């Protein structure tokens, strides 16, 4: 029978659906004896006021990267003792690019992610990060909605 | 997980999607509902309709059932719950079937359903955006 996945990548924005996605991935990984890796993208905020310039942006980025690291460490601790945990990645850049990039680098064979993020924008209207990943990823993608369904 | 809705088109890639769903179902003791949306081809010549007493819907539906039946026959006993076909736009039909059959997960291929999929947006991407279920998009080779 075909192998479903040995390396699972969970994309997280630390939102509620991302939490569901991680839990789902862990349950799945336990059944598949797969490893769970986690990635978080810190994207450059657009201040909208060009005069504020680079200083504000880089200070903000530093804070976001720091917060991201703390949250990732927290996630890894939570996962501990359940599925085999892999690596945690924090990268700066557009979430779509970061997820695809890391999935290529690690030869990921399943991406698990929530269908909508923390921003709360209408996913049907704007298209979600998940949608772009589904279109461009080279491996299977499992999207998890707001409703939790357990394995 | 209780039930996986497997969205299949008429292509050779359908078997790849079914294989992934079958693997997941065997790991989680889920049953499978095989689903196929049927489109009425708009380019169909009217002359064709005159050569048979059967309605075009009948012919398309029995063909679709036959294809799904062939795929279903490869499944281990007890795993198949139902085979359903429906006249619908694929993404919409799949999303609705997921809801009415109360599937826990929709499994779908990344390519297929229409040749122009990659330009207009894949059926899979639309299902991901509109379904209120979890969706497994299986990477199928063209």
Interface residues (C-beta under 8 A of the other chain):
Chain A: X1 X2 X3 X4 X24 X31 X32 X115 X123 X124 X127 X128 X130 X131 X134 X135 X137 X138 X139 X140 X141 X142 X143 X144 X145 X146 X147 X149 X150 X151
Chain B: X1 X19 X20 X22 X23 X24 X26 X27 X28 X104 X105 X110 X121 X122 X124 X125 X128 X129 X130 X131 X132 X133 X134 X135 X136 X137 X138 X139
